[in-house]
Amino acid sequence: MPGPLASIRVLDFSRLVPGPYATQILADLGADVIKVEDPGAGDYLRAIAPLVGKQGAAYSYFNRGKRGIVLDLKTAAGREAGLALASRADVLVEGFRPGVMESLGLGWPQVRAVNPRVVYCSISGFGQTGPHARRAGHDLTYVALAGLLSLTRDADGSPVIPGVPIADLAGGGLWAVVAILAALRDAERMGLGQQLDVSMHAGVLAFLGFHGANALAGGNGAAPAESVFFGAHPAYAVYTCGDGRHVAVAALEAKFWSRLCSALGIGAPLDPLSLPKDQWTPMRDRLQRVFESRPRQEWVDLLGPLDCCVEPVLDLPEAFDHPQAATRGCAWEMLLPGGATVRQPAFPVGLSETPATPAGPPPEPGEHTEQVLAEAGLGAEEIARLRAAGAFGPV
């Protein structure tokens, strides 16, 4: 069954993570995503280990279900071909610094002139405006400037780098999808597209939630040493078990806390949030000593049925093989060119009538160039002329 976005064509000029993650989500939902790469290295993720077959595992994940073409946008013929494709696209996604696409003849003004309905999504570190707009950066610098890095610290008080690239995936990719879907609805109603200015830095600020709201209301944004949610409070912490593995405890409500303490043989106030701060550390130490008395699996077997908000801290293979993840289909298996098989994180939301599915493997470099150009209305002679002019790379 076709996905809910089956009639949407997306032209993807992005690489690495933020843009490809956004367009991967659209592809999982049925959109026809055309990945545009340069004739040199292409998307850098192709070569990043571990490799599955001839391609990086991360590349295969972020680019599944897409078609691939190669264009040399530094040539007049390449720009001509790119503009022809853009004239037929519903969505264009690019992830360069501000001004780069304009210099290549495929900026928002140039594309809008040939396609007034296009949704033109620009994803960049700091957005199209502001003193940092043209400044270089990576995920770590975006979460640092957005204040998120200050929220999780080690025992010495030093900020800890998050285990996933939050700015890339959430600040850039997810916000881009939200904006694209909203703009497509607008284009359908009004017949006009628009440019979407997605800033990864601003996207992270929006994810700060109640910490950000508290800070903007005059507070300090819940400094980790004073917050219930950063491991200092005994009811919301990670504990080491007797085998060196860990469990996460999030028993903040009185009913969960009382069940946990009863199972551990510890007397405690019925409401954990009433525990004075000077008793947080002694109580946490008491729980730690108890958890050290048994291996992790014994605690999982004992506490799981009690429904007291305690779960094991799993490594990634364990996480994807857990019965809950398996039941929900949280990993997809895909056959790659050459016969290799790979498992990947799946689209996470269930759609009752038009479920998301992997449309196919990621494209080889330029695999669909002539096919896509023909669909855009270019004849065989025109495609041959562009090829001779270097539109697809050196001849």
Legacy VTK file of the C-alpha trace (Angstrom):
# vtk DataFile Version 3.0
C-alpha trace
ASCII
DATASET POLYDATA
POINTS 395 float
0.000 0.000 0.000
1.424 3.430 -0.932
2.533 5.569 1.977
0.751 8.804 2.946
3.344 10.907 1.092
3.353 8.789 -2.091
2.549 11.750 -4.342
5.339 13.966 -2.981
8.686 14.343 -4.757
11.636 15.545 -2.677
14.940 16.780 -4.102
17.627 16.269 -1.469
20.901 18.194 -1.810
21.989 17.486 1.775
24.571 15.074 3.177
25.808 13.609 6.467
23.008 13.622 9.088
20.427 16.441 9.513
19.043 16.690 5.975
19.349 12.979 5.143
17.569 12.092 8.397
14.686 14.412 7.518
14.374 13.037 3.992
14.717 9.451 5.251
11.611 10.016 7.378
9.792 11.379 4.329
10.938 8.375 2.270
9.724 5.945 4.950
6.327 7.656 4.644
6.260 7.059 0.899
7.758 10.213 -0.625
9.916 9.875 -3.750
13.226 11.211 -2.438
15.941 11.940 -4.989
19.382 12.209 -3.412
21.718 14.545 -5.297
25.460 13.947 -4.837
28.535 15.519 -6.359
30.642 13.436 -8.768
33.548 13.203 -6.313
33.214 11.661 -2.865
29.478 12.233 -2.688
27.952 11.932 0.758
30.832 11.428 3.210
28.795 8.855 5.137
29.280 6.364 2.297
32.835 5.650 3.434
32.428 5.788 7.221
32.877 2.392 8.888
31.472 -0.025 9.700
30.742 -0.968 6.110
27.898 -3.279 5.127
28.643 -4.405 1.607
30.257 -1.428 -0.084
28.551 1.309 1.922
28.732 2.612 5.457
26.041 1.267 7.768
25.084 4.820 8.727
24.801 5.826 5.057
22.531 2.851 4.391
20.309 3.891 7.297
19.988 7.591 6.529
19.457 7.050 2.799
17.283 3.960 2.539
14.417 4.130 0.084
15.875 7.023 -1.922
16.878 7.295 -5.572
20.301 8.683 -6.370
21.654 11.014 -9.021
25.000 12.716 -9.562
25.230 16.367 -10.600
28.232 18.664 -10.790
26.659 21.921 -9.659
29.908 23.761 -10.312
29.248 23.429 -14.052
26.643 25.385 -16.001
25.194 22.123 -17.328
24.906 20.685 -13.804
23.110 23.773 -12.570
20.792 23.621 -15.592
19.902 20.012 -14.817
19.413 20.823 -11.130
17.061 23.674 -11.918
15.082 21.451 -14.283
14.624 18.919 -11.492
13.718 21.628 -8.981
10.998 22.911 -11.305
9.153 19.583 -10.864
9.805 19.020 -7.139
7.351 19.474 -4.279
10.152 19.826 -1.718
13.825 20.795 -1.956
16.102 20.159 1.036
19.600 21.625 1.322
22.066 21.653 4.186
24.754 24.143 3.174
25.757 27.347 4.896
23.712 30.405 3.881
24.563 31.688 0.400
26.058 28.469 -1.002
22.984 27.344 -2.946
22.499 30.852 -4.315
26.082 30.835 -5.600
25.300 27.550 -7.387
22.209 29.025 -9.046
19.807 26.924 -6.967
18.977 29.242 -4.093
15.466 30.024 -2.916
14.959 33.004 -5.282
16.165 31.051 -8.349
14.108 27.950 -7.584
10.991 29.895 -6.647
11.150 31.646 -10.020
10.684 28.308 -11.826
8.505 26.611 -9.199
6.341 28.932 -7.043
4.795 25.971 -5.193
8.075 24.466 -3.974
8.729 23.993 -0.261
12.381 24.978 0.031
13.912 23.706 3.277
17.289 25.135 4.310
18.930 23.358 7.262
21.995 24.992 8.763
23.768 25.263 12.088
22.572 28.743 12.994
19.953 29.559 10.367
19.888 32.168 7.637
20.084 35.204 9.952
22.005 36.373 12.997
25.673 37.051 13.784
26.540 33.320 13.663
24.660 32.569 10.430
27.786 31.851 8.368
29.795 30.395 11.229
31.056 26.810 11.074
29.915 24.319 13.677
29.045 20.754 14.560
26.522 19.078 16.851
28.683 19.595 19.944
29.069 23.340 19.426
25.349 23.793 18.769
24.300 22.018 21.990
26.967 23.977 23.870
25.720 27.361 22.670
22.098 26.324 23.261
22.803 25.530 26.923
21.881 21.850 26.679
25.469 20.743 27.291
25.412 22.443 30.692
22.578 20.240 31.916
24.344 16.869 32.175
27.626 16.716 34.074
29.965 14.084 35.437
30.954 13.678 39.089
33.515 16.469 38.731
30.967 18.897 37.344
32.264 18.802 33.761
29.685 18.755 30.945
29.175 15.331 29.348
28.799 15.031 25.575
25.381 13.478 24.757
25.501 9.948 23.382
23.538 10.880 20.233
23.838 13.997 18.028
20.813 15.844 19.360
21.266 18.980 17.265
21.638 17.002 14.047
18.780 14.555 14.554
16.277 16.560 16.589
17.275 20.209 16.221
17.751 19.835 12.475
16.126 16.682 11.090
12.919 16.420 13.131
12.122 20.137 13.055
12.679 20.092 9.287
10.093 17.315 8.880
7.556 19.173 11.026
8.028 22.360 9.006
7.975 20.551 5.645
4.689 18.814 6.396
3.115 22.083 7.561
4.372 23.950 4.480
3.123 21.215 2.129
-0.345 21.646 3.616
-0.084 25.391 3.043
1.093 24.908 -0.540
-1.861 22.621 -1.158
-4.325 25.203 0.169
-2.772 28.390 -1.231
-0.773 27.208 -4.237
2.403 28.886 -2.963
5.507 27.422 -1.431
7.887 29.033 1.031
11.416 28.829 2.368
11.899 27.022 5.671
14.802 28.339 7.728
15.795 25.462 10.040
18.488 26.298 12.603
19.918 23.341 14.517
20.953 25.694 17.322
17.436 27.148 17.604
15.958 23.659 17.380
17.934 22.565 20.436
16.778 25.633 22.371
13.188 24.604 21.616
13.860 21.131 23.065
14.931 22.523 26.447
11.331 22.234 27.614
10.668 23.083 31.243
14.359 23.840 31.860
14.168 26.594 29.261
10.786 27.761 30.510
12.120 27.980 34.071
15.186 29.922 32.946
13.117 32.385 30.906
10.809 32.899 33.887
13.739 34.125 35.946
15.100 30.878 37.330
18.456 29.256 36.727
17.114 26.571 34.397
17.301 23.854 37.052
21.026 23.588 37.718
21.982 19.895 37.815
23.181 19.971 41.424
19.761 21.225 42.529
17.480 19.266 40.223
15.582 16.066 40.888
16.206 14.939 37.295
19.997 14.620 37.110
20.821 11.712 39.367
21.173 13.501 42.681
17.733 12.462 43.967
17.557 8.811 45.089
14.203 8.246 43.374
15.565 9.305 39.971
19.015 7.837 39.510
21.141 5.084 38.008
22.441 2.370 40.327
25.226 -0.183 39.889
24.275 -3.799 40.492
26.388 -6.607 41.894
27.623 -7.713 38.460
28.666 -4.215 37.409
25.590 -3.700 35.211
23.123 -0.901 35.922
19.448 -0.195 36.515
17.602 3.091 36.060
15.194 4.117 38.810
12.520 6.724 38.090
10.154 6.168 41.033
9.160 9.792 41.545
5.513 9.226 42.409
4.708 8.073 45.937
3.084 4.792 44.794
6.173 3.772 42.808
8.607 4.868 45.499
6.793 2.998 48.253
6.708 -0.229 46.176
10.421 0.076 45.424
11.471 0.774 48.984
9.293 -2.049 50.280
10.916 -4.485 47.824
14.380 -3.277 48.831
13.612 -3.484 52.551
14.140 0.250 53.063
11.914 2.500 55.138
11.289 5.842 53.424
8.791 8.723 53.293
5.729 7.907 51.222
6.314 10.896 48.959
9.877 10.923 47.596
9.629 14.593 46.654
9.163 15.456 50.336
12.612 14.084 51.132
14.814 16.997 52.343
17.848 17.680 50.180
20.259 16.927 52.997
18.903 13.364 52.977
19.212 12.781 49.206
22.790 11.521 49.316
22.424 9.273 52.394
19.269 7.706 50.930
20.889 7.230 47.540
23.858 5.555 49.220
21.499 3.181 51.049
19.831 2.177 47.774
23.205 1.733 46.128
24.358 -0.702 48.825
21.215 -2.778 48.353
21.476 -2.853 44.558
25.093 -4.013 44.872
23.909 -7.135 46.673
22.465 -8.808 43.551
23.206 -8.989 39.819
21.115 -6.899 37.463
18.905 -9.694 36.126
17.743 -10.617 39.611
16.633 -7.027 40.204
14.857 -6.970 36.820
13.028 -10.203 37.687
12.067 -8.927 41.146
11.148 -5.316 40.415
9.677 -5.580 36.912
6.393 -7.192 38.008
5.987 -4.583 40.775
5.478 -1.759 38.239
7.697 0.684 40.133
9.494 2.437 37.230
12.743 0.469 37.260
14.370 -0.782 34.040
17.790 -2.180 33.110
20.319 0.034 31.347
20.744 -1.930 28.112
23.501 -1.693 25.557
22.356 -1.155 21.974
22.240 -4.793 20.795
20.250 -5.660 23.926
17.934 -2.697 23.363
16.950 -3.717 19.830
16.554 -7.378 20.844
14.380 -6.602 23.870
10.888 -8.156 23.586
9.226 -4.730 23.689
11.319 -3.463 20.762
10.844 -6.714 18.855
7.066 -6.659 19.315
6.899 -3.075 18.061
9.085 -3.823 15.035
11.722 -1.295 16.062
14.294 -2.756 13.664
13.870 -3.351 9.941
15.869 -5.844 7.908
16.998 -4.697 4.479
18.695 -6.434 1.557
21.492 -4.291 0.125
22.973 -4.381 -3.378
25.369 -7.304 -3.619
23.310 -9.501 -1.316
24.342 -8.171 2.104
21.604 -7.959 4.728
21.479 -5.234 7.353
19.218 -4.414 10.302
18.360 -0.762 10.890
16.317 1.307 13.327
12.758 1.425 11.982
10.224 4.218 11.596
8.857 4.398 15.148
5.206 5.426 14.732
2.389 3.031 13.878
-0.015 4.229 11.165
-3.121 2.040 11.085
-4.021 2.522 7.409
-0.779 3.489 5.626
2.087 2.088 7.694
5.598 3.263 6.977
7.856 0.763 5.238
11.430 0.840 3.942
11.017 1.599 0.232
14.280 -0.094 -0.657
18.038 0.080 -0.206
20.087 3.276 -0.459
21.173 4.245 -3.973
24.525 3.630 -5.567
26.225 6.884 -6.710
24.241 8.245 -9.663
22.195 5.068 -9.978
19.038 6.852 -11.129
20.431 9.935 -12.868
19.046 9.337 -16.361
15.772 7.915 -15.073
15.080 10.939 -12.884
16.022 13.456 -15.589
13.741 11.685 -18.060
10.877 11.935 -15.573
11.582 15.661 -15.346
10.863 15.961 -19.065
14.371 15.829 -20.538
14.730 13.749 -23.683
17.582 11.388 -24.513
19.329 13.976 -26.688
19.085 16.632 -23.953
20.469 14.238 -21.355
23.325 13.313 -23.719
24.076 17.027 -24.210
24.220 17.622 -20.472
26.471 14.601 -20.006
28.860 15.855 -22.690
28.913 19.263 -20.984
30.023 17.721 -17.680
26.724 17.959 -15.793
27.258 14.532 -14.205
31.015 14.782 -13.704
34.122 14.569 -15.876
33.624 12.989 -19.297
LINES 1 396
395 0 1 2 3 4 5 6 7 8 9 10 11 12 13 14 15 16 17 18 19 20 21 22 23 24 25 26 27 28 29 30 31 32 33 34 35 36 37 38 39 40 41 42 43 44 45 46 47 48 49 50 51 52 53 54 55 56 57 58 59 60 61 62 63 64 65 66 67 68 69 70 71 72 73 74 75 76 77 78 79 80 81 82 83 84 85 86 87 88 89 90 91 92 93 94 95 96 97 98 99 100 101 102 103 104 105 106 107 108 109 110 111 112 113 114 115 116 117 118 119 120 121 122 123 124 125 126 127 128 129 130 131 132 133 134 135 136 137 138 139 140 141 142 143 144 145 146 147 148 149 150 151 152 153 154 155 156 157 158 159 160 161 162 163 164 165 166 167 168 169 170 171 172 173 174 175 176 177 178 179 180 181 182 183 184 185 186 187 188 189 190 191 192 193 194 195 196 197 198 199 200 201 202 203 204 205 206 207 208 209 210 211 212 213 214 215 216 217 218 219 220 221 222 223 224 225 226 227 228 229 230 231 232 233 234 235 236 237 238 239 240 241 242 243 244 245 246 247 248 249 250 251 252 253 254 255 256 257 258 259 260 261 262 263 264 265 266 267 268 269 270 271 272 273 274 275 276 277 278 279 280 281 282 283 284 285 286 287 288 289 290 291 292 293 294 295 296 297 298 299 300 301 302 303 304 305 306 307 308 309 310 311 312 313 314 315 316 317 318 319 320 321 322 323 324 325 326 327 328 329 330 331 332 333 334 335 336 337 338 339 340 341 342 343 344 345 346 347 348 349 350 351 352 353 354 355 356 357 358 359 360 361 362 363 364 365 366 367 368 369 370 371 372 373 374 375 376 377 378 379 380 381 382 383 384 385 386 387 388 389 390 391 392 393 394
